[in-house]
Amino acid sequence: MVDILLKLRRLPVIFGEVPLILRYDLKANSKMRLMKTSIGTLRLLAKRRVGDMS
């Protein structure tokens, strides 16, 4: 998702957010590895930032 937003940033488009109600009481525990996902997202942001500057 982050990669898509970073690519859309370069285009002359307008987009927005749609509110969403999350019901955590109806969900099971998340299986996403938070630390691994966060580090991957930060690496992607850094990679894109360096790519924009060169």
C-alpha positions as CSV (number, residue, x, y, z in Angstrom):
1,M,0.0,0.0,0.0
2,V,2.8,2.4,0.9
3,D,4.5,1.7,-2.5
4,I,1.3,2.6,-4.4
5,L,0.9,5.9,-2.4
6,L,4.5,6.8,-3.1
7,K,4.0,6.2,-6.8
8,L,0.8,8.2,-6.9
9,R,2.5,11.1,-5.3
10,R,4.3,11.9,-8.5
11,L,1.1,12.0,-10.6
12,P,-1.1,15.0,-10.9
13,V,-4.1,13.3,-9.3
14,I,-6.2,14.1,-6.3
15,F,-7.2,11.3,-3.9
16,G,-8.5,11.2,-0.4
17,E,-9.3,8.9,2.5
18,V,-12.6,7.1,3.3
19,P,-13.4,6.7,7.0
20,L,-13.7,3.1,8.1
21,I,-15.1,1.7,11.4
22,L,-12.9,-1.1,12.7
23,R,-14.5,-3.6,15.1
24,Y,-11.6,-5.0,17.0
25,D,-14.0,-7.0,19.3
26,L,-15.0,-9.1,16.3
27,K,-11.4,-9.8,15.0
28,A,-9.0,-12.5,15.9
29,N,-5.4,-11.7,16.8
30,S,-3.3,-10.2,14.1
31,K,-0.7,-12.4,12.5
32,M,1.2,-9.5,11.0
33,R,4.7,-9.1,12.3
34,L,4.7,-5.5,13.3
35,M,8.4,-4.9,13.7
36,K,9.3,-6.6,10.4
37,T,6.5,-4.7,8.6
38,S,7.6,-1.4,10.1
39,I,11.2,-1.8,9.2
40,G,10.3,-2.8,5.7
41,T,8.1,0.3,5.3
42,L,10.9,2.6,6.6
43,R,13.4,1.0,4.2
44,L,11.0,1.5,1.3
45,L,10.5,5.2,2.3
46,A,14.2,5.7,2.5
47,K,14.8,4.0,-0.8
48,R,12.2,6.2,-2.5
49,R,13.6,9.3,-0.9
50,V,17.1,8.6,-2.1
51,G,15.8,7.8,-5.5
52,D,14.0,11.2,-5.7
53,M,17.1,13.1,-4.8
54,S,19.4,11.6,-7.5
